[in-house]
Amino acid sequence: MLAKKPYIVPIPGTRKVNRLEENMESVDIKLTQDEVKFIDEMLAHMPMSQVFGGSKIQKK
């Protein structure tokens, strides 16, 4: 999300200190525009249930 817009800031939730440390280290990862585009294209063709841990998405 940081690579998309400078004003978009993800707020990850966690219950474990080691996960918080991992999340804080993620700011050191720099993606190119091509990498962001590739990720967006892959997500556009992936069922969202796979993105969200395999839970089924139910349409209302």
Predicted model as a PDB file, atoms N, CA, C, CB and O in Angstrom, pLDDT in the B-factor column:
MODEL        1                                                                  
ATOM      1  N   MET A   1       0.825  -1.192   0.000  1.00 75.00           N  
ATOM      2  CA  MET A   1       0.000   0.000   0.000  1.00 75.00           C  
ATOM      3  C   MET A   1       0.868   1.254   0.000  1.00 75.00           C  
ATOM      4  CB  MET A   1      -0.938  -0.001   1.206  1.00 75.00           C  
ATOM      5  O   MET A   1       0.504   2.261  -0.607  1.00 75.00           O  
ATOM      6  N   LEU A   2       2.002   1.199   0.670  1.00 73.00           N  
ATOM      7  CA  LEU A   2       2.876   2.366   0.723  1.00 73.00           C  
ATOM      8  C   LEU A   2       3.390   2.753  -0.656  1.00 73.00           C  
ATOM      9  CB  LEU A   2       4.044   2.102   1.652  1.00 73.00           C  
ATOM     10  O   LEU A   2       3.696   3.919  -0.902  1.00 73.00           O  
ATOM     11  N   ALA A   3       3.488   1.772  -1.563  1.00 77.00           N  
ATOM     12  CA  ALA A   3       3.991   2.051  -2.909  1.00 77.00           C  
ATOM     13  C   ALA A   3       2.943   2.703  -3.796  1.00 77.00           C  
ATOM     14  CB  ALA A   3       4.476   0.776  -3.556  1.00 77.00           C  
ATOM     15  O   ALA A   3       3.284   3.246  -4.847  1.00 77.00           O  
ATOM     16  N   LYS A   4       1.687   2.664  -3.401  1.00 79.00           N  
ATOM     17  CA  LYS A   4       0.624   3.206  -4.245  1.00 79.00           C  
ATOM     18  C   LYS A   4       0.477   4.715  -4.117  1.00 79.00           C  
ATOM     19  CB  LYS A   4      -0.682   2.546  -3.905  1.00 79.00           C  
ATOM     20  O   LYS A   4       0.522   5.433  -5.117  1.00 79.00           O  
ATOM     21  N   LYS A   5       0.305   5.186  -2.923  1.00 79.00           N  
ATOM     22  CA  LYS A   5       0.111   6.617  -2.676  1.00 79.00           C  
ATOM     23  C   LYS A   5       0.810   6.964  -1.355  1.00 79.00           C  
ATOM     24  CB  LYS A   5      -1.428   6.993  -2.629  1.00 79.00           C  
ATOM     25  O   LYS A   5       0.779   6.165  -0.419  1.00 79.00           O  
ATOM     26  N   PRO A   6       1.426   8.123  -1.267  1.00 77.00           N  
ATOM     27  CA  PRO A   6       2.122   8.471  -0.027  1.00 77.00           C  
ATOM     28  C   PRO A   6       1.188   8.692   1.157  1.00 77.00           C  
ATOM     29  CB  PRO A   6       2.941   9.704  -0.242  1.00 77.00           C  
ATOM     30  O   PRO A   6       1.623   8.628   2.306  1.00 77.00           O  
ATOM     31  N   TYR A   7      -0.074   8.947   0.892  1.00 83.00           N  
ATOM     32  CA  TYR A   7      -1.012   9.211   1.984  1.00 83.00           C  
ATOM     33  C   TYR A   7      -1.818   7.970   2.392  1.00 83.00           C  
ATOM     34  CB  TYR A   7      -1.961  10.323   1.580  1.00 83.00           C  
ATOM     35  O   TYR A   7      -2.663   8.050   3.284  1.00 83.00           O  
ATOM     36  N   ILE A   8      -1.565   6.829   1.751  1.00 80.00           N  
ATOM     37  CA  ILE A   8      -2.227   5.588   2.143  1.00 80.00           C  
ATOM     38  C   ILE A   8      -1.309   4.854   3.113  1.00 80.00           C  
ATOM     39  CB  ILE A   8      -2.565   4.696   0.895  1.00 80.00           C  
ATOM     40  O   ILE A   8      -0.182   4.499   2.768  1.00 80.00           O  
ATOM     41  N   VAL A   9      -1.792   4.634   4.307  1.00 78.00           N  
ATOM     42  CA  VAL A   9      -0.985   3.971   5.324  1.00 78.00           C  
ATOM     43  C   VAL A   9      -1.764   2.794   5.891  1.00 78.00           C  
ATOM     44  CB  VAL A   9      -0.584   4.959   6.450  1.00 78.00           C  
ATOM     45  O   VAL A   9      -2.810   2.980   6.513  1.00 78.00           O  
ATOM     46  N   PRO A  10      -1.254   1.574   5.678  1.00 78.00           N  
ATOM     47  CA  PRO A  10      -1.930   0.424   6.260  1.00 78.00           C  
ATOM     48  C   PRO A  10      -1.753   0.415   7.776  1.00 78.00           C  
ATOM     49  CB  PRO A  10      -1.397  -0.880   5.649  1.00 78.00           C  
ATOM     50  O   PRO A  10      -0.715   0.831   8.291  1.00 78.00           O  
ATOM     51  N   ILE A  11      -2.758  -0.054   8.472  1.00 80.00           N  
ATOM     52  CA  ILE A  11      -2.687  -0.163   9.925  1.00 80.00           C  
ATOM     53  C   ILE A  11      -2.879  -1.639  10.261  1.00 80.00           C  
ATOM     54  CB  ILE A  11      -3.770   0.749  10.642  1.00 80.00           C  
ATOM     55  O   ILE A  11      -4.005  -2.099  10.450  1.00 80.00           O  
ATOM     56  N   PRO A  12      -1.766  -2.380  10.333  1.00 79.00           N  
ATOM     57  CA  PRO A  12      -1.891  -3.809  10.610  1.00 79.00           C  
ATOM     58  C   PRO A  12      -2.218  -4.062  12.077  1.00 79.00           C  
ATOM     59  CB  PRO A  12      -0.605  -4.539  10.227  1.00 79.00           C  
ATOM     60  O   PRO A  12      -1.733  -3.367  12.970  1.00 79.00           O  
ATOM     61  N   GLY A  13      -3.029  -5.047  12.295  1.00 81.00           N  
ATOM     62  CA  GLY A  13      -3.333  -5.462  13.660  1.00 81.00           C  
ATOM     63  C   GLY A  13      -2.518  -6.692  14.000  1.00 81.00           C  
ATOM     64  O   GLY A  13      -2.247  -7.516  13.127  1.00 81.00           O  
ATOM     65  N   THR A  14      -2.131  -6.826  15.231  1.00 86.00           N  
ATOM     66  CA  THR A  14      -1.372  -8.001  15.651  1.00 86.00           C  
ATOM     67  C   THR A  14      -1.531  -8.214  17.146  1.00 86.00           C  
ATOM     68  CB  THR A  14       0.117  -7.852  15.285  1.00 86.00           C  
ATOM     69  O   THR A  14      -1.864  -7.297  17.896  1.00 86.00           O  
ATOM     70  N   ARG A  15      -1.286  -9.436  17.553  1.00 89.00           N  
ATOM     71  CA  ARG A  15      -1.353  -9.771  18.975  1.00 89.00           C  
ATOM     72  C   ARG A  15       0.005 -10.236  19.495  1.00 89.00           C  
ATOM     73  CB  ARG A  15      -2.409 -10.856  19.218  1.00 89.00           C  
ATOM     74  O   ARG A  15       0.164 -10.491  20.688  1.00 89.00           O  
ATOM     75  N   LYS A  16       0.970 -10.343  18.607  1.00 91.00           N  
ATOM     76  CA  LYS A  16       2.269 -10.870  18.996  1.00 91.00           C  
ATOM     77  C   LYS A  16       3.370  -9.868  18.671  1.00 91.00           C  
ATOM     78  CB  LYS A  16       2.540 -12.207  18.297  1.00 91.00           C  
ATOM     79  O   LYS A  16       3.355  -9.234  17.616  1.00 91.00           O  
ATOM     80  N   VAL A  17       4.313  -9.735  19.579  1.00 92.00           N  
ATOM     81  CA  VAL A  17       5.397  -8.767  19.413  1.00 92.00           C  
ATOM     82  C   VAL A  17       6.218  -9.075  18.165  1.00 92.00           C  
ATOM     83  CB  VAL A  17       6.303  -8.760  20.651  1.00 92.00           C  
ATOM     84  O   VAL A  17       6.592  -8.158  17.434  1.00 92.00           O  
ATOM     85  N   ASN A  18       6.505 -10.359  17.909  1.00 92.00           N  
ATOM     86  CA  ASN A  18       7.321 -10.675  16.732  1.00 92.00           C  
ATOM     87  C   ASN A  18       6.617 -10.290  15.437  1.00 92.00           C  
ATOM     88  CB  ASN A  18       7.662 -12.161  16.709  1.00 92.00           C  
ATOM     89  O   ASN A  18       7.283  -9.918  14.471  1.00 92.00           O  
ATOM     90  N   ARG A  19       5.301 -10.368  15.393  1.00 89.00           N  
ATOM     91  CA  ARG A  19       4.558  -9.935  14.198  1.00 89.00           C  
ATOM     92  C   ARG A  19       4.613  -8.414  14.058  1.00 89.00           C  
ATOM     93  CB  ARG A  19       3.083 -10.413  14.268  1.00 89.00           C  
ATOM     94  O   ARG A  19       4.715  -7.897  12.945  1.00 89.00           O  
ATOM     95  N   LEU A  20       4.547  -7.705  15.168  1.00 90.00           N  
ATOM     96  CA  LEU A  20       4.673  -6.248  15.137  1.00 90.00           C  
ATOM     97  C   LEU A  20       6.048  -5.855  14.596  1.00 90.00           C  
ATOM     98  CB  LEU A  20       4.455  -5.648  16.551  1.00 90.00           C  
ATOM     99  O   LEU A  20       6.161  -4.928  13.794  1.00 90.00           O  
ATOM    100  N   GLU A  21       7.081  -6.557  15.032  1.00 91.00           N  
ATOM    101  CA  GLU A  21       8.436  -6.280  14.535  1.00 91.00           C  
ATOM    102  C   GLU A  21       8.531  -6.545  13.036  1.00 91.00           C  
ATOM    103  CB  GLU A  21       9.472  -7.136  15.288  1.00 91.00           C  
ATOM    104  O   GLU A  21       9.149  -5.769  12.307  1.00 91.00           O  
ATOM    105  N   GLU A  22       7.922  -7.635  12.573  1.00 89.00           N  
ATOM    106  CA  GLU A  22       7.897  -7.919  11.134  1.00 89.00           C  
ATOM    107  C   GLU A  22       7.194  -6.803  10.374  1.00 89.00           C  
ATOM    108  CB  GLU A  22       7.201  -9.263  10.860  1.00 89.00           C  
ATOM    109  O   GLU A  22       7.680  -6.349   9.338  1.00 89.00           O  
ATOM    110  N   ASN A  23       6.059  -6.365  10.883  1.00 86.00           N  
ATOM    111  CA  ASN A  23       5.308  -5.289  10.227  1.00 86.00           C  
ATOM    112  C   ASN A  23       6.140  -4.011  10.155  1.00 86.00           C  
ATOM    113  CB  ASN A  23       3.987  -5.019  10.975  1.00 86.00           C  
ATOM    114  O   ASN A  23       6.113  -3.311   9.142  1.00 86.00           O  
ATOM    115  N   MET A  24       6.870  -3.705  11.207  1.00 87.00           N  
ATOM    116  CA  MET A  24       7.679  -2.483  11.216  1.00 87.00           C  
ATOM    117  C   MET A  24       8.825  -2.577  10.209  1.00 87.00           C  
ATOM    118  CB  MET A  24       8.234  -2.220  12.626  1.00 87.00           C  
ATOM    119  O   MET A  24       9.213  -1.567   9.622  1.00 87.00           O  
ATOM    120  N   GLU A  25       9.366  -3.768  10.006  1.00 90.00           N  
ATOM    121  CA  GLU A  25      10.447  -3.950   9.041  1.00 90.00           C  
ATOM    122  C   GLU A  25       9.960  -3.796   7.600  1.00 90.00           C  
ATOM    123  CB  GLU A  25      11.084  -5.318   9.227  1.00 90.00           C  
ATOM    124  O   GLU A  25      10.762  -3.549   6.700  1.00 90.00           O  
ATOM    125  N   SER A  26       8.677  -3.936   7.379  1.00 84.00           N  
ATOM    126  CA  SER A  26       8.152  -3.873   6.016  1.00 84.00           C  
ATOM    127  C   SER A  26       8.338  -2.503   5.372  1.00 84.00           C  
ATOM    128  CB  SER A  26       6.689  -4.233   6.016  1.00 84.00           C  
ATOM    129  O   SER A  26       8.308  -2.398   4.146  1.00 84.00           O  
ATOM    130  N   VAL A  27       8.530  -1.456   6.164  1.00 83.00           N  
ATOM    131  CA  VAL A  27       8.737  -0.129   5.571  1.00 83.00           C  
ATOM    132  C   VAL A  27      10.058  -0.055   4.815  1.00 83.00           C  
ATOM    133  CB  VAL A  27       8.700   0.949   6.656  1.00 83.00           C  
ATOM    134  O   VAL A  27      10.259   0.855   4.011  1.00 83.00           O  
ATOM    135  N   ASP A  28      10.963  -1.005   5.063  1.00 90.00           N  
ATOM    136  CA  ASP A  28      12.246  -1.022   4.371  1.00 90.00           C  
ATOM    137  C   ASP A  28      12.158  -1.653   2.991  1.00 90.00           C  
ATOM    138  CB  ASP A  28      13.264  -1.758   5.196  1.00 90.00           C  
ATOM    139  O   ASP A  28      13.115  -1.588   2.219  1.00 90.00           O  
ATOM    140  N   ILE A  29      11.013  -2.268   2.666  1.00 88.00           N  
ATOM    141  CA  ILE A  29      10.836  -2.907   1.367  1.00 88.00           C  
ATOM    142  C   ILE A  29      10.371  -1.863   0.368  1.00 88.00           C  
ATOM    143  CB  ILE A  29       9.826  -4.083   1.450  1.00 88.00           C  
ATOM    144  O   ILE A  29       9.365  -1.188   0.585  1.00 88.00           O  
ATOM    145  N   LYS A  30      11.096  -1.736  -0.712  1.00 88.00           N  
ATOM    146  CA  LYS A  30      10.749  -0.781  -1.767  1.00 88.00           C  
ATOM    147  C   LYS A  30      10.380  -1.557  -3.022  1.00 88.00           C  
ATOM    148  CB  LYS A  30      11.927   0.207  -2.049  1.00 88.00           C  
ATOM    149  O   LYS A  30      11.185  -2.332  -3.536  1.00 88.00           O  
ATOM    150  N   LEU A  31       9.169  -1.351  -3.514  1.00 89.00           N  
ATOM    151  CA  LEU A  31       8.704  -2.001  -4.734  1.00 89.00           C  
ATOM    152  C   LEU A  31       8.785  -1.034  -5.902  1.00 89.00           C  
ATOM    153  CB  LEU A  31       7.265  -2.520  -4.564  1.00 89.00           C  
ATOM    154  O   LEU A  31       8.517   0.159  -5.757  1.00 89.00           O  
ATOM    155  N   THR A  32       9.158  -1.560  -7.058  1.00 91.00           N  
ATOM    156  CA  THR A  32       9.128  -0.741  -8.264  1.00 91.00           C  
ATOM    157  C   THR A  32       7.685  -0.644  -8.750  1.00 91.00           C  
ATOM    158  CB  THR A  32      10.055  -1.333  -9.373  1.00 91.00           C  
ATOM    159  O   THR A  32       6.822  -1.407  -8.316  1.00 91.00           O  
ATOM    160  N   GLN A  33       7.436   0.284  -9.638  1.00 91.00           N  
ATOM    161  CA  GLN A  33       6.094   0.408 -10.214  1.00 91.00           C  
ATOM    162  C   GLN A  33       5.717  -0.859 -10.973  1.00 91.00           C  
ATOM    163  CB  GLN A  33       6.016   1.632 -11.149  1.00 91.00           C  
ATOM    164  O   GLN A  33       4.554  -1.261 -10.971  1.00 91.00           O  
ATOM    165  N   ASP A  34       6.695  -1.490 -11.623  1.00 95.00           N  
ATOM    166  CA  ASP A  34       6.413  -2.746 -12.335  1.00 95.00           C  
ATOM    167  C   ASP A  34       6.017  -3.849 -11.359  1.00 95.00           C  
ATOM    168  CB  ASP A  34       7.639  -3.187 -13.157  1.00 95.00           C  
ATOM    169  O   ASP A  34       5.126  -4.643 -11.661  1.00 95.00           O  
ATOM    170  N   GLU A  35       6.655  -3.913 -10.206  1.00 93.00           N  
ATOM    171  CA  GLU A  35       6.307  -4.921  -9.206  1.00 93.00           C  
ATOM    172  C   GLU A  35       4.896  -4.685  -8.660  1.00 93.00           C  
ATOM    173  CB  GLU A  35       7.330  -4.910  -8.056  1.00 93.00           C  
ATOM    174  O   GLU A  35       4.129  -5.630  -8.478  1.00 93.00           O  
ATOM    175  N   VAL A  36       4.566  -3.436  -8.405  1.00 90.00           N  
ATOM    176  CA  VAL A  36       3.224  -3.099  -7.920  1.00 90.00           C  
ATOM    177  C   VAL A  36       2.185  -3.467  -8.969  1.00 90.00           C  
ATOM    178  CB  VAL A  36       3.127  -1.595  -7.568  1.00 90.00           C  
ATOM    179  O   VAL A  36       1.141  -4.031  -8.642  1.00 90.00           O  
ATOM    180  N   LYS A  37       2.465  -3.150 -10.219  1.00 92.00           N  
ATOM    181  CA  LYS A  37       1.549  -3.474 -11.312  1.00 92.00           C  
ATOM    182  C   LYS A  37       1.352  -4.982 -11.423  1.00 92.00           C  
ATOM    183  CB  LYS A  37       2.074  -2.909 -12.641  1.00 92.00           C  
ATOM    184  O   LYS A  37       0.228  -5.449 -11.607  1.00 92.00           O  
ATOM    185  N   PHE A  38       2.429  -5.740 -11.313  1.00 94.00           N  
ATOM    186  CA  PHE A  38       2.358  -7.197 -11.393  1.00 94.00           C  
ATOM    187  C   PHE A  38       1.494  -7.753 -10.263  1.00 94.00           C  
ATOM    188  CB  PHE A  38       3.770  -7.811 -11.338  1.00 94.00           C  
ATOM    189  O   PHE A  38       0.639  -8.608 -10.497  1.00 94.00           O  
ATOM    190  N   ILE A  39       1.712  -7.274  -9.047  1.00 89.00           N  
ATOM    191  CA  ILE A  39       0.920  -7.734  -7.906  1.00 89.00           C  
ATOM    192  C   ILE A  39      -0.556  -7.406  -8.116  1.00 89.00           C  
ATOM    193  CB  ILE A  39       1.431  -7.093  -6.597  1.00 89.00           C  
ATOM    194  O   ILE A  39      -1.421  -8.248  -7.876  1.00 89.00           O  
ATOM    195  N   ASP A  40      -0.844  -6.186  -8.563  1.00 89.00           N  
ATOM    196  CA  ASP A  40      -2.234  -5.791  -8.817  1.00 89.00           C  
ATOM    197  C   ASP A  40      -2.884  -6.679  -9.878  1.00 89.00           C  
ATOM    198  CB  ASP A  40      -2.297  -4.323  -9.257  1.00 89.00           C  
ATOM    199  O   ASP A  40      -4.043  -7.070  -9.739  1.00 89.00           O  
ATOM    200  N   GLU A  41      -2.138  -6.997 -10.937  1.00 90.00           N  
ATOM    201  CA  GLU A  41      -2.680  -7.853 -11.997  1.00 90.00           C  
ATOM    202  C   GLU A  41      -2.960  -9.258 -11.471  1.00 90.00           C  
ATOM    203  CB  GLU A  41      -1.707  -7.918 -13.188  1.00 90.00           C  
ATOM    204  O   GLU A  41      -3.986  -9.849 -11.808  1.00 90.00           O  
ATOM    205  N   MET A  42      -2.067  -9.796 -10.656  1.00 87.00           N  
ATOM    206  CA  MET A  42      -2.282 -11.130 -10.096  1.00 87.00           C  
ATOM    207  C   MET A  42      -3.495 -11.136  -9.166  1.00 87.00           C  
ATOM    208  CB  MET A  42      -1.028 -11.605  -9.340  1.00 87.00           C  
ATOM    209  O   MET A  42      -4.297 -12.069  -9.207  1.00 87.00           O  
ATOM    210  N   LEU A  43      -3.636 -10.121  -8.342  1.00 83.00           N  
ATOM    211  CA  LEU A  43      -4.781 -10.039  -7.439  1.00 83.00           C  
ATOM    212  C   LEU A  43      -6.091  -9.880  -8.195  1.00 83.00           C  
ATOM    213  CB  LEU A  43      -4.603  -8.884  -6.474  1.00 83.00           C  
ATOM    214  O   LEU A  43      -7.130 -10.364  -7.747  1.00 83.00           O  
ATOM    215  N   ALA A  44      -6.046  -9.203  -9.343  1.00 84.00           N  
ATOM    216  CA  ALA A  44      -7.258  -9.003 -10.135  1.00 84.00           C  
ATOM    217  C   ALA A  44      -7.810 -10.319 -10.687  1.00 84.00           C  
ATOM    218  CB  ALA A  44      -6.976  -8.043 -11.278  1.00 84.00           C  
ATOM    219  O   ALA A  44      -8.999 -10.418 -10.990  1.00 84.00           O  
ATOM    220  N   HIS A  45      -6.947 -11.325 -10.815  1.00 83.00           N  
ATOM    221  CA  HIS A  45      -7.375 -12.613 -11.378  1.00 83.00           C  
ATOM    222  C   HIS A  45      -7.480 -13.713 -10.323  1.00 83.00           C  
ATOM    223  CB  HIS A  45      -6.408 -13.049 -12.463  1.00 83.00           C  
ATOM    224  O   HIS A  45      -7.703 -14.874 -10.665  1.00 83.00           O  
ATOM    225  N   MET A  46      -7.327 -13.370  -9.074  1.00 77.00           N  
ATOM    226  CA  MET A  46      -7.358 -14.357  -7.993  1.00 77.00           C  
ATOM    227  C   MET A  46      -8.664 -14.242  -7.222  1.00 77.00           C  
ATOM    228  CB  MET A  46      -6.154 -14.171  -7.042  1.00 77.00           C  
ATOM    229  O   MET A  46      -9.071 -13.141  -6.850  1.00 77.00           O  
ATOM    230  N   PRO A  47      -9.316 -15.360  -6.980  1.00 75.00           N  
ATOM    231  CA  PRO A  47     -10.512 -15.296  -6.139  1.00 75.00           C  
ATOM    232  C   PRO A  47     -10.147 -14.700  -4.778  1.00 75.00           C  
ATOM    233  CB  PRO A  47     -11.146 -16.709  -5.970  1.00 75.00           C  
ATOM    234  O   PRO A  47      -9.166 -15.118  -4.163  1.00 75.00           O  
ATOM    235  N   MET A  48     -10.915 -13.747  -4.314  1.00 70.00           N  
ATOM    236  CA  MET A  48     -10.580 -13.054  -3.073  1.00 70.00           C  
ATOM    237  C   MET A  48     -10.555 -13.987  -1.869  1.00 70.00           C  
ATOM    238  CB  MET A  48     -11.566 -11.939  -2.826  1.00 70.00           C  
ATOM    239  O   MET A  48      -9.904 -13.681  -0.870  1.00 70.00           O  
ATOM    240  N   SER A  49     -11.249 -15.118  -1.944  1.00 63.00           N  
ATOM    241  CA  SER A  49     -11.206 -16.040  -0.811  1.00 63.00           C  
ATOM    242  C   SER A  49      -9.785 -16.560  -0.596  1.00 63.00           C  
ATOM    243  CB  SER A  49     -12.177 -17.216  -1.035  1.00 63.00           C  
ATOM    244  O   SER A  49      -9.413 -16.874   0.534  1.00 63.00           O  
ATOM    245  N   GLN A  50      -8.993 -16.654  -1.654  1.00 59.00           N  
ATOM    246  CA  GLN A  50      -7.595 -17.076  -1.513  1.00 59.00           C  
ATOM    247  C   GLN A  50      -6.768 -15.980  -0.849  1.00 59.00           C  
ATOM    248  CB  GLN A  50      -6.994 -17.436  -2.888  1.00 59.00           C  
ATOM    249  O   GLN A  50      -5.836 -16.280  -0.103  1.00 59.00           O  
ATOM    250  N   VAL A  51      -7.088 -14.742  -1.102  1.00 60.00           N  
ATOM    251  CA  VAL A  51      -6.358 -13.623  -0.523  1.00 60.00           C  
ATOM    252  C   VAL A  51      -6.639 -13.523   0.969  1.00 60.00           C  
ATOM    253  CB  VAL A  51      -6.729 -12.313  -1.226  1.00 60.00           C  
ATOM    254  O   VAL A  51      -5.741 -13.216   1.754  1.00 60.00           O  
ATOM    255  N   PHE A  52      -7.875 -13.781   1.360  1.00 62.00           N  
ATOM    256  CA  PHE A  52      -8.281 -13.626   2.752  1.00 62.00           C  
ATOM    257  C   PHE A  52      -8.292 -14.946   3.504  1.00 62.00           C  
ATOM    258  CB  PHE A  52      -9.645 -12.992   2.822  1.00 62.00           C  
ATOM    259  O   PHE A  52      -9.227 -15.222   4.257  1.00 62.00           O  
ATOM    260  N   GLY A  53      -7.272 -15.760   3.312  1.00 61.00           N  
ATOM    261  CA  GLY A  53      -7.105 -16.962   4.107  1.00 61.00           C  
ATOM    262  C   GLY A  53      -8.009 -18.121   3.761  1.00 61.00           C  
ATOM    263  O   GLY A  53      -8.171 -19.034   4.570  1.00 61.00           O  
ATOM    264  N   GLY A  54      -8.598 -18.111   2.589  1.00 58.00           N  
ATOM    265  CA  GLY A  54      -9.397 -19.238   2.148  1.00 58.00           C  
ATOM    266  C   GLY A  54     -10.837 -19.219   2.587  1.00 58.00           C  
ATOM    267  O   GLY A  54     -11.586 -20.149   2.285  1.00 58.00           O  
ATOM    268  N   SER A  55     -11.248 -18.178   3.296  1.00 60.00           N  
ATOM    269  CA  SER A  55     -12.652 -18.120   3.707  1.00 60.00           C  
ATOM    270  C   SER A  55     -13.529 -17.815   2.504  1.00 60.00           C  
ATOM    271  CB  SER A  55     -12.862 -17.057   4.811  1.00 60.00           C  
ATOM    272  O   SER A  55     -13.152 -17.042   1.624  1.00 60.00           O  
ATOM    273  N   LYS A  56     -14.692 -18.427   2.479  1.00 62.00           N  
ATOM    274  CA  LYS A  56     -15.599 -18.224   1.357  1.00 62.00           C  
ATOM    275  C   LYS A  56     -16.230 -16.835   1.430  1.00 62.00           C  
ATOM    276  CB  LYS A  56     -16.689 -19.312   1.339  1.00 62.00           C  
ATOM    277  O   LYS A  56     -16.642 -16.370   2.493  1.00 62.00           O  
ATOM    278  N   ILE A  57     -16.291 -16.203   0.287  1.00 59.00           N  
ATOM    279  CA  ILE A  57     -16.960 -14.900   0.204  1.00 59.00           C  
ATOM    280  C   ILE A  57     -18.390 -15.154  -0.224  1.00 59.00           C  
ATOM    281  CB  ILE A  57     -16.230 -13.925  -0.796  1.00 59.00           C  
ATOM    282  O   ILE A  57     -18.644 -15.763  -1.263  1.00 59.00           O  
ATOM    283  N   GLN A  58     -19.310 -14.684   0.579  1.00 66.00           N  
ATOM    284  CA  GLN A  58     -20.717 -14.886   0.276  1.00 66.00           C  
ATOM    285  C   GLN A  58     -21.323 -13.582  -0.229  1.00 66.00           C  
ATOM    286  CB  GLN A  58     -21.479 -15.399   1.517  1.00 66.00           C  
ATOM    287  O   GLN A  58     -21.238 -12.544   0.427  1.00 66.00           O  
ATOM    288  N   LYS A  59     -21.930 -13.656  -1.396  1.00 67.00           N  
ATOM    289  CA  LYS A  59     -22.590 -12.481  -1.946  1.00 67.00           C  
ATOM    290  C   LYS A  59     -23.914 -12.288  -1.271  1.00 67.00           C  
ATOM    291  CB  LYS A  59     -22.773 -12.602  -3.456  1.00 67.00           C  
ATOM    292  O   LYS A  59     -24.632 -13.249  -0.995  1.00 67.00           O  
ATOM    293  N   LYS A  60     -24.240 -11.040  -1.003  1.00 67.00           N  
ATOM    294  CA  LYS A  60     -25.511 -10.724  -0.329  1.00 67.00           C  
ATOM    295  C   LYS A  60     -26.599 -10.478  -1.337  1.00 67.00           C  
ATOM    296  CB  LYS A  60     -25.363  -9.505   0.581  1.00 67.00           C  
ATOM    297  O   LYS A  60     -27.737 -10.199  -0.961  1.00 67.00           O  
TER     298      LYS A  60                                                      
ENDMDL                                                                          
END                                                                             
